[in-house]
Amino acid sequence: MTWTNWVGNQSFSPATTATPRDEDEVVALVKEAAGRGQGVRVAGAGHSFTPVVQTDGLLLDVSAMRGVVGTDRAAKRATALPGTLIRDFYEPLWADGLALRNQGDIDTQQIAGAVATGTHGSGTGYTSLSGVVRGVRLVTGTGEVREIGEDEPDLLHAAQVSVGMLGVVTQLELEVTDAYRLREHVSLRSWDDVMGDWDRLVAEHRHFGMFWLPTEESGALYNLDGHGERLQDQCYVKVYDEVGPEVPDDDTAGRRVDRCYRIFPMVYDPNFHELEYFIALDRAPEALTAMRELMLRSLPDSIYPLEVRTVGPDEAFLSSQYRTPTVVISVSGTPGTDYWAYLRAVDDLLAGFDARVHWGKLHFLTPERLHAHYPRADDFIAIRRELDPQGMFLNDHLRPLFE
Ligand SMILES: Cc1cc2nc3c(=O)[nH]c(=O)nc-3n(C[C@H](O)[C@H](O)[C@H](O)COP(=O)(O)OP(=O)(O)OC[C@H]3O[C@@H](n4cnc5c(N)ncnc54)[C@H](O)[C@@H]3O)c2cc1C
């Protein structure tokens, strides 16, 4: 069989595939593969743009291991199987007065896939989904089941962002929060206006994010409706704030009020490839201004919006927010076009800002940059070697960085 990711830029043919229904089956499959000297990777929902799923060995599909298996309102915890989609959390959590603390632009990823790459939303007061992981069960390269909790902080911080290199995750425990409602506020603002107001926008809202639109057509590429206003060189600014129960629901575009999980997700078509880098938040206006200048000056064909978000710090060894609040800069290109020169130019520019990368999005990270910008990379590699001594969970994309 040929496996292809959601957007269609990654395909490969594994030697074998399997769809385990429970942890015991995962253990048996991993042990058999180890006996054959075969590599193993897990496919989540296939929403990564990078070759993080790729294997010529055994490919596991854990979509049958799906569902929220427990919530604890007092402790603010939720436990889920690896193939649980982000959207599967909504109703069970809400029914118990709980919600995810934060989430990203889509909700169709599997939780183990989203956590593996450090999937995030926006807001300096909130971490990525990885940052709220408080427990991980996984099947290691020796076929052993390890239950990792807060009493083993190094293991936990390695497992929070592992890109599938520590083993097959069979269960995750997340810290969640009390159920909350959000008010959205969308506005079109000039670049200078947003940069002048940057600190306030970032500090005063639960979530601040924006899309800078280089051309008039840019909005349509991400389904951003300008309601007839001029879009070229404008910022489509979205802020979300928590509101109390006295504020009525509103479904008016641009000022919706609803349960948090109905406000967060956007609608995307599989028509773009994305690169995403993270810069220390205190360098945000400088880096963003340099990005806009690069696109205006040298890259007139790059018409996809420049997406800008923020993420709060966490402790995960491979996290792009390791002990650093960050601004997130995402750029896209059209599938089928040669956009590599553009992405290289962005990489060159943002390397000068000590950028970290999104593991699920296109990047040009080298071992030198990994070790320069991820201070716990060696600690991660040591734990990876301990849990997977044969390197069966590495693949051609990850081996040069993590062997
Ligand atoms: C339209 C779109 C919007 C997006 N929006 C955002 C966003 O807002 N914020 C953001 O941060 N990212 C975003 N992403 C990126 C996406 O969240 C990540 O790439 C995420 O990892 C995808 O999850 P998945 O379930 O599809 O995992 P996959 O892409 O299938 O896999 C990701 C990694 O997880 C590993 N994995 C999966 N399951 C397991 C398991 N059980 N055990 C061990 N390893 C496992 C895989 O082997 C792989 O290494 C977006 C992507 C798209 C296409």
The ligand as a MOL file (V3000), in Angstrom:
LIG
                    3D

  0  0  0     0  0            999 V3000
M  V30 BEGIN CTAB
M  V30 COUNTS 53 58 0 0 0
M  V30 BEGIN ATOM
M  V30 1 C -4.5430 22.4460 7.7040 0
M  V30 2 C -3.5690 22.2780 8.8200 0
M  V30 3 C -3.6300 23.1070 9.9150 0
M  V30 4 C -2.7180 22.9570 10.9600 0
M  V30 5 N -2.8120 23.8070 12.0250 0
M  V30 6 C -1.9060 23.7150 13.0080 0
M  V30 7 C -1.9500 24.6130 14.1150 0
M  V30 8 O -2.8340 25.4560 14.2380 0
M  V30 9 N -0.9670 24.5090 15.0490 0
M  V30 10 C 0.0400 23.5980 14.9410 0
M  V30 11 O 0.9300 23.5820 15.7910 0
M  V30 12 N 0.0820 22.7120 13.9350 0
M  V30 13 C -0.8730 22.7610 12.9760 0
M  V30 14 N -0.8240 21.8590 11.9500 0
M  V30 15 C 0.1880 20.7860 12.0070 0
M  V30 16 C -0.3670 19.5490 12.7070 0
M  V30 17 O -1.0280 19.8760 13.8990 0
M  V30 18 C 0.8110 18.6160 13.0820 0
M  V30 19 O 1.5390 18.2940 11.9450 0
M  V30 20 C 0.3120 17.3420 13.7950 0
M  V30 21 O 1.4250 16.5750 14.1800 0
M  V30 22 C -0.5820 16.4930 12.9300 0
M  V30 23 O -1.2080 15.4970 13.6870 0
M  V30 24 P -1.5980 14.1220 13.0040 0
M  V30 25 O -2.5240 13.3750 13.9000 0
M  V30 26 O -2.0450 14.3640 11.6290 0
M  V30 27 O -0.1960 13.3850 13.0390 0
M  V30 28 P 0.7360 12.8730 11.8530 0
M  V30 29 O 1.1030 14.0150 11.0020 0
M  V30 30 O 0.1110 11.6970 11.2020 0
M  V30 31 O 2.0020 12.3870 12.6980 0
M  V30 32 C 2.7960 13.3090 13.3850 0
M  V30 33 C 3.8530 12.5540 14.1680 0
M  V30 34 O 3.2610 11.8750 15.2710 0
M  V30 35 C 3.6870 10.5210 15.2950 0
M  V30 36 N 2.6340 9.7390 15.9300 0
M  V30 37 C 1.3200 9.7570 15.6680 0
M  V30 38 N 0.6760 8.9220 16.5000 0
M  V30 39 C 1.5980 8.3700 17.3090 0
M  V30 40 C 1.5590 7.4170 18.3740 0
M  V30 41 N 0.4240 6.8680 18.7950 0
M  V30 42 N 2.7290 7.0740 18.9630 0
M  V30 43 C 3.9050 7.6140 18.5560 0
M  V30 44 N 3.9910 8.5170 17.5630 0
M  V30 45 C 2.8600 8.8840 16.9530 0
M  V30 46 C 3.9010 10.1980 13.8210 0
M  V30 47 O 4.7360 9.0680 13.6570 0
M  V30 48 C 4.5630 11.4730 13.3560 0
M  V30 49 O 5.9350 11.4630 13.7070 0
M  V30 50 C -1.7330 21.9570 10.9030 0
M  V30 51 C -1.6620 21.1010 9.7970 0
M  V30 52 C -2.5700 21.2550 8.7640 0
M  V30 53 C -2.4940 20.3350 7.5830 0
M  V30 END ATOM
M  V30 BEGIN BOND
M  V30 1 1 1 2
M  V30 2 1 2 3
M  V30 3 2 2 52
M  V30 4 2 3 4
M  V30 5 1 4 5
M  V30 6 1 4 50
M  V30 7 2 5 6
M  V30 8 1 6 7
M  V30 9 1 6 13
M  V30 10 2 7 8
M  V30 11 1 7 9
M  V30 12 1 9 10
M  V30 13 2 10 11
M  V30 14 1 10 12
M  V30 15 2 12 13
M  V30 16 1 13 14
M  V30 17 1 14 15
M  V30 18 1 14 50
M  V30 19 1 15 16
M  V30 20 1 16 17
M  V30 21 1 16 18
M  V30 22 1 18 19
M  V30 23 1 18 20
M  V30 24 1 20 21
M  V30 25 1 20 22
M  V30 26 1 22 23
M  V30 27 1 23 24
M  V30 28 2 24 25
M  V30 29 1 24 26
M  V30 30 1 24 27
M  V30 31 1 27 28
M  V30 32 2 28 29
M  V30 33 1 28 30
M  V30 34 1 28 31
M  V30 35 1 31 32
M  V30 36 1 32 33
M  V30 37 1 33 34
M  V30 38 1 33 48
M  V30 39 1 34 35
M  V30 40 1 35 36
M  V30 41 1 35 46
M  V30 42 1 36 37
M  V30 43 1 36 45
M  V30 44 2 37 38
M  V30 45 1 38 39
M  V30 46 1 39 40
M  V30 47 2 39 45
M  V30 48 1 40 41
M  V30 49 2 40 42
M  V30 50 1 42 43
M  V30 51 2 43 44
M  V30 52 1 44 45
M  V30 53 1 46 47
M  V30 54 1 46 48
M  V30 55 1 48 49
M  V30 56 2 50 51
M  V30 57 1 51 52
M  V30 58 1 52 53
M  V30 END BOND
M  V30 END CTAB
M  END
